[in-house]
Amino acid sequence: MKKKFGAKIGLVPYASVVIGTYDENGNPDAMNVGWAMQVGSKEVAINILKHKTLDNLKESKAFTMAFVTKDTMVASDYVGLVSAAKTPNKIEKSGLTCRQSDYVNAPEFEEYPMTFHCDVISITEEFGNTRIVGEIKETTIDDRYLGNDNLPDFRKMGIVWFEDTHKDYVLMGDVAGKAFSVGKKLKEE
Ligand SMILES: Cc1cc2nc3c(=O)[nH]c(=O)nc-3n(C[C@H](O)[C@H](O)[C@H](O)COP(=O)(O)O)c2cc1C
């Protein structure tokens, strides 16, 4: 029997990312975002409510998007629980190490193995959220996490995804099969 859940279950798996921005005085802020996705070949979108980060994005027009890992999960969760509007030393308390991105006007956090560096290209109101679309200007990946094929090894990084139904951070699982390949056998029959 198939049970009905209306529209309560989101499009799993959700990426789990931390958005780095500067406020109007150049102070770094970070917030956890579960509603993020790829919307073009170089474009990513985040959906955010009225947080300090939204003010920052409108002002600075740039952000970094760091991928949450098992090792950065505690700091990442913390920056999703506390607002820089009420806790100005939020970044210090998170323990994250902040540096200026070499590519955009936003802070980068050293502890994350993989980061997108983005310029804001649009800000629109839709479906009760503000949608920010950013163009990825650069992607930086700690070379300790590249595989033998010189491509990123996401499992080695310990990247997690956000499971919104139970509110869990979930480690990536095993490879189940080769995409654009496993279906070929039916095509050939
Ligand atoms: C797992 C997790 C996912 C979250 N996803 C979102 C999201 O997609 N959009 C959003 O507006 N807030 C989201 N939040 C809440 C913000 O991260 C939180 O309100 C944060 O304190 C805002 O920080 P700021 O006020 O310093 O910008 C999430 C929080 C957590 C813990």
The ligand as an ORCA input file, in Angstrom:
! r2SCAN-3c Opt
* xyz 0 1
  C      20.254     22.217      8.725
  C      19.816     23.649      8.535
  C      19.323     24.045      7.297
  C      18.885     25.352      7.103
  N      18.426     25.720      5.870
  C      17.987     26.984      5.676
  C      17.536     27.387      4.383
  O      17.579     26.637      3.390
  N      17.061     28.662      4.267
  C      16.997     29.527      5.315
  O      16.539     30.654      5.139
  N      17.454     29.181      6.540
  C      17.967     27.942      6.748
  N      18.454     27.579      7.973
  C      18.444     28.566      9.073
  C      19.625     29.555      9.041
  O      20.854     28.910      8.790
  C      19.687     30.296     10.404
  O      18.492     31.013     10.606
  C      20.913     31.178     10.593
  O      21.016     31.452     11.973
  C      20.890     32.501      9.848
  O      22.077     33.181     10.156
  P      22.261     34.758      9.930
  O      21.079     35.447     10.583
  O      23.574     35.090     10.636
  O      22.300     34.985      8.466
  C      18.932     26.285      8.190
  C      19.460     25.880      9.417
  C      19.900     24.576      9.599
  C      20.469     24.152     10.928
*
